[in-house]
Amino acid sequence: MDIQQENDLELSLAGDSRRQEAKDSPSPPEKLIAGTLGVICLILMYSIVRVIHFMPCTVILEKNDSSPETRILKAYHCGHCPPKWFTYSNNCYYISTENKTWNESLLACASKDSKLLYIDNEEEMKFLKSISLPSWIGVFRSSNDHPWMSINGSTFKLKIRELSFVKGGCALLTPYGLSSSNCGSAKIYTCKYTL
């Protein structure tokens, strides 16, 4: 074979190879669509990972007749709160199982690096009263003629029901709302800290 024939054969083989590649590779509009879909897929995957990783923890309660302990166990626990605590609206809550006086409850929460429950709003109170037995919260008063105070030093604004048969200087969260009680009586307590 002479040089000219070899060159012609090489060109012929190269041409066949290019035609085969052109047949196998997508056309420019198909490349654009594939690239766009790839970018959209990456954005969606990033968004899902971000939402799952940074989503604030919340508790979803079911309306049923189960016990408060069962309802607390069903609370969503996302790992930001210690074991035996649950999460609601970027706060961690602990409901005790032992009975203590109001002052003992205050100290017990402090030993858990938290505070005796302080209620920020009606929504939080509605949620907590639906899952808890009557428990101490961080609200007190010096005497019956003084205003109710929160443990953070501010005047407490939510309504506390005065029971005529109980002269109380401390507040309880009950399934029916807030009520006064004798600070020396033993009750369960609820601790809270913000994430």
URJOCOR-V311724 format. One record per helix or strand. SS is the DSSP state (H for helix, E for strand). FROM is the first residue (numbers start at 1). LEN is the number of residues. If there is no record, write none. Layout:
ss: [SS & SS]
from: [FROM & FROM]
len: [LEN & LEN]
This chain:
ss: [H & H & H & E & E & E & H & E & H & E & E & E & E & E & E & E]
from: [3 & 28 & 68 & 86 & 91 & 100 & 102 & 115 & 122 & 135 & 149 & 155 & 161 & 170 & 177 & 187]
len: [22 & 27 & 6 & 3 & 5 & 1 & 10 & 2 & 10 & 6 & 2 & 1 & 1 & 5 & 5 & 8]
